[in-house]
Structures are given as C-alpha cells and as structure tokens.
C-alpha cells in the first residue's frame, strides 16, 4: 500500500507538527523516529482518522475522509500496545481474528499453520498468554494483526523487545506477504533495518534514504543517540582504523584486522 501525507499539521493547545510531508511506498519497512513527547502516537491517530488534523492523507491515492475511513481501515492494521488479548492462548486469538475478517472455517487452521511455520513460531500457539514474556506478548500481538494480511501495518514501539535476528525474519516475512510496514519508534536501532527513515524534531520531519546520510549532529539536534554500530564505525574512522560504515560485525572485525 502507498501512503502519502501532504502538509499535515497537528496539535491541540500547541502545534505538534507543521506541514509534515512523507510517503510510504509499497512493500517497504519505514521508520519514523522521535523522542517521547514529539507526537508519534498522535501521528498514528491522525493517519487512521481518529483525531482532527489539517492537510491531506491518501492511501493508494484515495483521500482519507469520514466517507472513506472505514474502507481504508479494513486494509490497515494498527498496533498501539501489546495488551489486547481476549483469550487464553494465541491459537484462539488467531482464529477469532480470521473469523472477524470473513475467513471460512475450512481454511483457518491451514492459514495459521502456514504463517507460524514460515516464522518458526509454532511453540507459541497453545502456550498460556499469562505465561508469555514481554517479547512473546509483542510477538503474539504482531501475529494477530498480520494473520489476515493487511496491506499496511502501523506499529508503535512494537519491536522493542524482540531480538535482532527475529526482527529481520519478521520484516522479511511481511515483505514477502506484500505488507508495507510503518514503524513509529523511539528505538534508534530500528533504523538499521529500515528502507527509509524519518526523524521527527522541532515540528518538522527529516527524511533519510539510507544510513550513510545520517550523522551525529542530526541525532544531537533531535536528542537521540546514534545507533551503536554507526557510532562505533565513526569512532574507528576517526582513529583511521576503518574507512567506511558497516553494519556487519564480522566485516567490521575483518576491516580492523587489516
């Protein structure tokens, strides 16, 4: 799904954003990064029409409005938090989600099995939700929201407790399913997985197409720290131990030994 935001202005007593512009392209993982309090959750609410704003929000060239909101939201899944469970185990949650989406009973079990096999997560299926770790709660919430294959997934700090390799696996799976991901986050490490990054600061939105466009000044101005690997590479470059930024730890060690 293509999401286009034009001249979005949002605020209550004080303006959170002014003339915000960005585009989320199909089959991509995009991160919007910002410190707590800059209005990330309010942005999500605006994107699904839950609060008032000025400007334009378009999904696949369809303008978000009171008339189109419900039709658009049927194609978009949003995760605000990980405490939305109704049943005692993940299987029942997934069945309920598919039934709400109109799946017939004869294909529900195979749909669940296909997803969990692809992600190697069948061990979660009948485990009691009350016994889940925080990362398992995050992961299960994510599975519930993607089982019906939305065109766009909007998440709010949902990946924070997942280990790096699992994040990569999930993002790859979502792209394979043609699900675009908009990741609203305060975790700077998420940008290492992103196709494109936007940083919210001072009522504006800065766009970066790759990690090589990022520098320490940008992060300092936004009250953020550089991701660990980028910060480490910059320090090694300063001491002439490295001549480029790399995110691969093995490659980094090889370069240092050279």
N, C-alpha and C positions, 0 to 999 in steps of 0.2 A: 504494500500500500504506500502511496505517496501522500505525505502530509506537508502542507505548505502554510506557513504563518507569515502574515504580512502586516506590518505596522501595529503590532499588538501592544496595547497599553493597558496596564492592570494595576489596581490599587484600591485601597479603602480610604482611610484618613490620609495616608501617604502613598505616593506612587511607587509601586514595586518595579515596574518595567515601563520604558517609554520606547515606542516604535520598534518593537522586537521583530526581527526578521530571521527566519531559518526554514530550511527544507529537509525533510527526512525522506530518503529515497527507498524504493522497494528493496527488500532482501538485504538490509544493512543493519549493523549494530551501531547505534549512535548514542553518545553520552552527553548529557547536559550536566555540567559540574558546577557546584557552588557551595559555599559555606552555609550552615544552618542560618535561617532567617532571611535569606535573599529572595525567597518566594517560590521555591521549587515546587512545593505541594500545591500552592495556589495556581501555578502554571498548569499542572496536571488537571486541576478542576476546570480551568478555562478551556483546555484542549478538548474536554468532553462536554462542555456546555453547562457545567454545574454552577458557575458564577458569571457575573456580568463582566464584560470587557469591551474595549473598542478596538477596531481593526478587523482583519479577515483571517479565518481559519478554514482551510479547504482540505478535504480528504478525496483523493482521486478526482480533483477538480470540482467536487461538489461542496458548495459553501455550507459550513456548519450554521444551522439556524434552528429555531424552535420546530420548524416543519421537517427538517432533515435529521435532527438529533438522534431520534430513536433508531432510524435505519442505519446511521453511521455507527452508533454504539453497538449494534449487533455484530459488527465486524471488528470491534476493538475490545481487547481485554486490558483491564487496569488493575494493578496490584498496589494498594496503599500500605497494607500491613499483612502480617502472617497469622492473624488470629481470627480467621473467618470460617473455622471448621464447624460443621453441623453434626457429623457422625463420628464414630469411634475409630474408624480406620480409613486409610486412603482409598481402598477399593470402593467403598460405599460413596465416598466423596466424588470419585471419578464417574461412577455410574450415574449419580444424581446430576452432575454437570452435563453429561452427554444426553440424558433424558430431557433436560431443560432445553437443549439445543435441537431437539427433534430427532435424535438418532433412534433407530428402531432397535428393539432388544436383541435381535439376531446378530447384530454386528458390534454390540457394545463391548463384549469380552475380548474380541479379536482386536478392536481399536486400542483398548487399554494394554493388551499384551504386546502389540506392535511397538507402542511408544516406550514402554518400560524395558523391553528387550533391546531396543536401539540405544537406550541410555544406560543399560545395565543396572537398573534400579528396582528390580522385582522384589528385592528384600524388604522394601518399604510397604508393600501392598497391604499386608494384613497386620503389620505392627500397630500396636495401640498408639494413637496420636498423643495420648497423655504421657507416653514414654519417649516421644521424639526429643532429640536435641534441638537447639535453636536452628542449626543449619538444616536439619531434617524438616523442620517446620517451614523454613523458607523454600526449600526444595519442593516439598509437597504442595505448597500454595502455588508455586510456579507450574507444577504439573497439572493441577486442577484448572488453571487458567488457560493452558495451551492445548488441553486434550481435544477441544472442539475446533482447533486450528483457526484462530483468529487471523485476520490479515495484518493487524498491528498489535503488538504487546507493549504497554507502557508500564514501567516498573519504577518504584520509588524506594531506593536503597534495598532492593530485594536480594542482591547478590553478595551482600557484605560478609556473610558468614560462610560462604562456600569457598572451598579451596580452589586454587588457580586452574588446575587441570580439569576439574569438573565444570568450571565456568566455560572453558574452551569447548568442552564436549557439548554443553547445553546450547551455546551460541551456534555451534556448527549444525546441531540438530534443527534449531529454529530456522536457520537459513535454508537448510535442505527442505524444510516444510514450507518455504516461501513466506515465513512470518518475519516482518520487519520488527525491530526492537528499538524502542526509545527508552534509554536507561537514565533516569533522573537520580543523581547520586552526589554524595559528598566525599566519596572514596576516590582519591586521585589515582589509585592503581587501576581503576576501571578503564582509564583512557588507553592503557596499553593493549586492550582488547578491541578498541573501537575503530570503526572505519572513519569516523569523523567525530570531533569533539567540539562542544560549545561550552564556554565558560561564562557564567553569569556574574556580573560585578557592576556596581555603581549604576544600576538600572539599565545596563546595556548587555549585549550578548556578543562575545567574540568567537569567531569560527576558526578552527584549525583542522586542516585536511589530513595531517599526519604528525607524528611525534616530533619530527625534525623542525617543525615550525614553533615548537614550544620552547620557552626559555625561562630562567629563574625570575626575571623581572615581572613577567606576566603573572606568575604564581604569587609573588610577593604582593603585587598590587591587589590581588584577589584574596589575600590572607590564606593562601593554600601552600602546601609543601609540594615540591617536585616528587613524582614517583621515584621510588628508591633506585631503580636501575638507571634512570636518566640522570639522577643526581650523582650516582656513583660514577657513571661514564664521564660526566662533566668534570668531576674532580680528578679522575685519571687522565683526562685530556690536558688538564692544567699542568700536571706533572710530566707531560709527554710520554705517558705510559699507554696511551690509546689515541687513535686519530679519528675515531668515529663512534657514534652511539649505537650500541647493540642491545637487544633485549634478551638475547640468548646467552645464558650463563656459561655454557661450555665454550661458545665462541669468544666470550669475554676473557675467560681464563687463557685460551689459546693466544689471544692477542697480547695479553700481558706477558706471557712467557716469551713471545717473540721479541 
